[in-house]
Amino acid sequence: MKMYIVHTDTKKLFYDEQSLIKYLGTEKSKRIYYGGKYISKLDWVKIETVEVEILEESVASSYLESYIESTNRQTKVNSILGDDLSQKLEKFKSMFEEFAKDDVLRKRFLNQLETTPVEKKTLSKLISVWTGYLFSVNDSVEWFRAILDIHNFRKIDDSYVREIFYSNGTSRYQNVKVSESTKENFYKAKKLD
């Protein structure tokens, strides 16, 4: 199967020649000023024709399942081989599964965690997005240490926003005040660094 990549100021991808020709027809009349004269914009457009081979076809759900299994397997192997981030992630996951109650947010967070690449920057971003939820899972020093191993928060805020789900399927956001014991345990965990 042929595909066409058109390089202008951005890249455009066309799956068939007819769409490519239609696009080029609209661009044909456009002119740009270069070297003291106006020239056709198409003189600067580069087209790459690529032959694409379909290697595998699968249903999206089974593809995602396969990806998650592969990622989990790789994380465990890296953890056994001594990769520091993988070890910290395995510890975080096991603690999360132990402490988090089985609800919609737990499932949502686990889905995002499983599909996030095992890279410090992407995991850190995920943890910071889910701060309110993760800080409410447990308030033990060990739990905060596991969180801090993935994303090194500088401080804990006095309150955070958390999504609350109801049995009828609706939800709302609630501002939750952080208790003094939670703050104390957070700063104890920070000192363990």
Wavefront OBJ file of the C-alpha trace (Angstrom):
o trace
v 0.000 0.000 0.000
v 1.365 3.435 -0.944
v 1.212 6.469 1.310
v 2.324 10.008 0.557
v 4.050 12.361 2.981
v 3.930 16.019 1.949
v 6.506 18.289 3.587
v 5.456 21.928 3.691
v 5.662 23.967 6.888
v 4.125 20.840 8.489
v 3.893 17.208 7.434
v 0.683 15.968 5.881
v -0.107 12.314 5.283
v -2.246 11.039 2.417
v -3.414 7.436 2.132
v -4.294 7.590 -1.562
v -3.098 9.444 -4.650
v -6.495 10.995 -5.320
v -6.439 12.873 -1.993
v -2.872 13.987 -2.668
v -3.757 15.380 -6.110
v -6.791 17.189 -4.666
v -4.580 18.811 -2.005
v -1.901 19.807 -4.549
v -4.601 21.336 -6.750
v -5.624 23.674 -3.929
v -1.985 24.602 -3.265
v -1.094 25.142 -6.967
v -2.340 28.715 -7.130
v -0.542 29.810 -3.946
v 2.571 31.891 -4.438
v 5.431 32.763 -2.109
v 7.929 35.617 -2.412
v 11.506 34.368 -2.744
v 14.650 35.883 -4.236
v 12.939 39.065 -5.370
v 10.124 37.332 -7.239
v 6.962 35.335 -6.657
v 7.200 31.610 -7.285
v 4.761 28.733 -6.957
v 4.517 27.309 -3.455
v 4.659 23.828 -4.975
v 8.297 24.471 -5.973
v 9.139 24.180 -2.249
v 6.903 21.246 -1.384
v 8.637 17.882 -1.055
v 6.649 14.662 -1.477
v 7.784 11.273 -0.222
v 6.060 8.178 -1.551
v 6.264 5.355 0.966
v 5.418 1.714 0.474
v 3.719 0.417 3.599
v 3.408 -3.225 4.517
v 0.794 -4.310 7.015
v 2.643 -6.482 9.488
v -0.240 -7.418 11.735
v -3.904 -6.709 12.211
v -5.547 -6.956 15.612
v -8.508 -5.759 17.605
v -7.684 -2.636 19.630
v -8.547 -4.234 22.983
v -6.284 -7.227 22.398
v -3.489 -4.954 21.142
v -3.711 -2.830 24.301
v -3.819 -5.940 26.484
v -0.714 -7.291 24.738
v 1.072 -3.946 25.172
v 0.263 -3.842 28.900
v 1.473 -7.425 29.409
v 4.684 -6.657 27.534
v 5.291 -3.465 29.528
v 4.613 -5.221 32.844
v 6.946 -8.061 31.883
v 9.686 -5.609 30.862
v 9.288 -3.624 34.085
v 9.635 -6.803 36.155
v 12.716 -7.887 34.194
v 14.269 -4.429 34.599
v 13.436 -4.509 38.300
v 15.161 -7.884 38.713
v 18.168 -6.614 36.759
v 18.458 -3.687 39.156
v 16.899 -0.783 37.241
v 16.182 1.739 39.996
v 13.067 3.326 38.431
v 11.521 -0.080 37.649
v 12.091 -1.231 41.228
v 10.480 1.917 42.603
v 7.553 1.549 40.198
v 6.985 -2.093 41.219
v 6.977 -1.052 44.897
v 4.588 1.830 44.161
v 2.200 -0.435 42.197
v 2.084 -3.132 44.859
v 1.465 -0.580 47.624
v -1.202 1.142 45.533
v -3.012 -2.134 44.884
v -2.864 -2.916 48.600
v -4.048 0.485 49.874
v -6.450 1.838 47.227
v -10.069 0.840 47.605
v -11.638 -0.820 44.585
v -13.548 1.967 42.850
v -13.768 3.816 39.547
v -10.782 6.063 40.249
v -8.565 3.103 41.155
v -9.384 1.425 37.850
v -8.852 4.654 35.913
v -5.503 5.323 37.536
v -4.297 1.734 37.018
v -5.297 1.904 33.341
v -3.285 5.085 32.868
v -0.344 3.728 34.865
v -0.246 0.535 32.811
v -0.214 2.424 29.512
v 2.362 5.020 30.570
v 5.921 4.321 29.385
v 8.385 3.525 32.175
v 10.279 6.791 31.907
v 10.921 9.174 34.799
v 9.428 12.217 33.055
v 6.171 10.573 31.911
v 5.602 8.753 35.215
v 6.302 11.940 37.134
v 3.727 13.814 35.043
v 1.135 11.089 35.645
v 1.699 11.198 39.417
v 1.416 14.993 39.503
v -1.886 14.881 37.569
v -3.315 12.363 40.068
v -1.933 14.076 43.210
v -5.276 14.648 44.931
v -6.328 11.044 44.523
v -2.969 9.506 45.417
v -2.586 11.604 48.565
v -5.980 10.335 49.749
v -5.207 6.629 49.181
v -3.172 6.318 52.385
v -1.310 8.682 54.674
v 1.525 6.428 55.847
v 5.167 7.482 55.593
v 5.896 4.413 53.423
v 3.160 5.351 50.942
v 4.424 8.914 50.617
v 7.979 7.592 50.158
v 6.740 5.389 47.296
v 5.053 8.420 45.663
v 8.127 10.607 46.180
v 10.326 7.974 44.554
v 8.356 8.488 41.336
v 7.730 12.254 41.570
v 9.655 14.388 44.021
v 7.038 16.850 45.282
v 8.624 19.822 47.034
v 5.730 20.350 49.425
v 2.211 19.260 50.196
v -0.595 21.784 49.759
v -3.158 22.562 52.446
v -5.941 21.215 50.240
v -6.455 19.464 46.922
v -9.295 18.748 44.539
v -10.587 15.198 44.362
v -13.265 13.625 42.158
v -15.989 11.886 44.155
v -18.119 9.193 42.468
v -21.637 8.191 43.452
v -23.340 4.824 43.004
v -25.674 6.261 40.343
v -22.667 6.914 38.069
v -22.428 10.673 38.581
v -19.457 12.482 40.048
v -18.427 15.854 41.372
v -15.228 17.542 42.444
v -14.630 18.258 46.083
v -12.001 20.392 47.785
v -10.351 18.220 50.468
v -8.358 19.692 53.360
v -5.100 17.907 54.150
v -4.871 16.759 57.774
v -1.905 17.629 59.980
v -0.951 13.951 60.350
v -0.867 13.608 56.539
v 1.394 16.657 56.251
v 3.624 15.336 59.026
v 3.971 11.926 57.367
v 4.662 13.544 53.984
v 7.549 15.580 55.411
v 8.882 12.526 57.284
v 8.926 10.666 53.968
v 10.735 13.614 52.322
v 13.475 13.379 54.961
v 14.023 9.687 54.147
v 15.402 10.742 50.748
l 1 2 3 4 5 6 7 8 9 10 11 12 13 14 15 16 17 18 19 20 21 22 23 24 25 26 27 28 29 30 31 32 33 34 35 36 37 38 39 40 41 42 43 44 45 46 47 48 49 50 51 52 53 54 55 56 57 58 59 60 61 62 63 64 65 66 67 68 69 70 71 72 73 74 75 76 77 78 79 80 81 82 83 84 85 86 87 88 89 90 91 92 93 94 95 96 97 98 99 100 101 102 103 104 105 106 107 108 109 110 111 112 113 114 115 116 117 118 119 120 121 122 123 124 125 126 127 128 129 130 131 132 133 134 135 136 137 138 139 140 141 142 143 144 145 146 147 148 149 150 151 152 153 154 155 156 157 158 159 160 161 162 163 164 165 166 167 168 169 170 171 172 173 174 175 176 177 178 179 180 181 182 183 184 185 186 187 188 189 190 191 192 193
